Amino acid sequence: MPARLDTLGIAYTGCSTTSLFETLSKVETKLKLAQAGLPTPVWSTDGRGLNRAARVIVKAVWEHGSLGLDETSVMRCADAPQVVAARNLLLNTEHFVEAFIEGREFHLALLERISGVEVLPIAEIVFGGLEASVPKIFGYDAKWTPDSAAYAGTLRRFGLEQQEPELAKMLRQFALAHLDPVRLQRLCARRFSRRCEWCALHH
């Protein structure tokens, strides 16, 4: 749609066609984030080269909206190559393997204005309604299946700025320091997701 709007000369909100094309691949986006100095979990196309005993998560490379992402997506790295191969066939799209980081999950939406980049209110994903044994991930059912346990047990909470101002300040500074306006346009970074491992240890 953005490409067609560009062709017709119609103005629209959001990122440009070029930015969208450059960030369709999660792997390519991770490479850009790493080049920009932004920490991103280690990854592999099929799990090889990573610690075989480590917990990892298998994700679709090109598809968005958490396609196929659920508690079975988290596993030992040793099992990942077989899962990647199976899901490539099942969902007819490429997958990759990423280190799974336990901790709190925050979403920071960045809005580019003429005056600069504005950080919108910080959202925290709360997994309080899930069973203790279930990996804490914001998967497909949590987003799109209202009658599922994952949807009911996963909430989005605001108010971090008032409840934990120092943490909110750190997250805002971290996002802005690594996503200046030029990078924001290039990386299509409308949402900066940060799963904080250290928060799980200290909060």
N, C-alpha and C positions, 0 to 999 in steps of 0.2 A: 504493500500500500504506500509506504513513504516514497518508493521509487516512482510510482505513478503520479503521486502528488507533486514530486519534483519536476517531472516531465510536463505536467499541466501548469506549473508555476503557482500552485496553491500553497499558501502558508499553513503550517501545522505545528502543534506542540510536540515535544519529545526530541530525540536525537536524530541526526541526519541518516540518510540511507547508507552512506559510507561507514558511519559509526556502527550501525546495526550489522552490516555485513562483516565488519572487522571483529565483532564480538559474538557472532553466532556460535563459534566453537569455544567451549569452556577451556579447552587445553590452550588454544591460542591466546585467550584472555588471560589465563594464568601466566603465560610467558610474558605478556605485556605488563602485568602487574609486578612480576619479579624484576623486569627490566626497569620499572619505575621505582624500585626500592620498597615495594609493598610486600610484606610477608604473606606467603600463601603455602598451604600444606604441600608436602612433597607428593609427587604423583608418578604414575607410570601408565603406559598404554594398556598393560595387561597384568600388572602387579610384579613382574620380574624386575629385579634390581632393588626392591624394597625389603625391609626386614620381614621374613616369612612368618614370624610369630606376632607381628604387630596387627592391631585392628585397623581395617581399612573400610572404605565405602566405595561401592561401584555406582557410577553415574553415567547417564547418557551424555555423549560429547556435544551433540547438536540440538537435541530436543530440550525444550524448557517446560516450565510448569511442573517440574519434578516427575516427569514420566517414568513409571516403573520404580519409583523410589519408595521403599518401605523398610520395615525392620530387617527383612532378609537381605537388604543391600549392604548391611554391615557384617563383616566376617573376618576371619584370620586371612592374612595376606596369602598364605599358602593355598587357600581355596579360591582365590580371586581369578586366576587365569581361566579355570573351567566356567566360572559364573559369567565372566565377560564374554566368552565364546557363546554360551547358551543364550544370553540376553541379546547379543548382536543378532542372532537368528530369530529369536522370539519377537523382538520389537522392531526388527529390520532397521536398526540404526547402531552406530558405533558407540562403544562404552569405554570408559577409562577407570583407573583405580587411583584413589586419593587417600592419604592418611586420615583416619577418623579421629577427631579431636573432641574429647569430652569437655563439657563446660557450659557456661551460659551463652545464649545466642542473642545477638543484637542486630537490628536492621536500622541502618542510617540512610535516609533518603536525601540525596543532594540535588538541589534545584539551582540550575544556572540562570542567573539574571544578568542584566547589563552591568549592574554594579558589582557583580561577583557571584560566588557560590554560597547559597544558603543551605544550612543543615536543618532539616525539618525535625519535629519532635521524634526522639529516639524510641523505637519499639523494641521490647524484649519478648522473645518467644518463650512462653512458660509451659513446661511439660508436666505440671503437677498432677494432671489427671491420668497419666499413663502408668502402667504397671512398672515396678522397679526393674524388672528384667528386660524391659523393652528399650532398645537404643533410642536415645533422645534426638530424633531427627524430625525436621519439618517436611514430611513426605507428601506424596500425592494425595492420599486419603485425608490427611490433616488440612489440605487446601481445598479439595474439590468434592469430598464425599461427606455430606452433612450427617448421614445416619451411621457413620463409622465411629468406633471408639477413639481413633486417632484424632478425628475432627473435634469430638466432644472434649477430649483430654488435652488439647493443645490450644492455648489462648495467646493472644497478643496483648501485652500490657504496656501502657504509657506511664509517664511520671518519673522516669529515672532522674531527670534534671532536678526534681525536688527531693527525691528520696535518697539519691546517692550522687550529689553534685560533683564530687571529685572524679568519680568514675565517668560520669557523663561528659565532663570537661575533657578528660583524657581521650575518650572515644571521638569526640568532635575534633579535637586537635589532631589526632592520628589520621582521621579521614581527610581533613582539609590539607594537612601537610603533604599527603601523598596523592591527592587528587586535585591539583590546581586546575583552573579553567581549561587550559589547553588539553591536559590529560582527560578531563571530564568529557570534553567533546569527542576526543579520539576513542576513549574506552567505553563510551556509552554507559557511564557509571551512575545511573539514576538511583541505584541502591547499593550501599556498601555494607555487606554482611560480614560480621566479625564474630566468630565463636571464640570466646576468650578462655583459653586453658588455665591461665593464671587466676581467673576469677573463680574457677571451681575450687582452687586450692586456698584462696584467701577470703572468699565471701561465703 
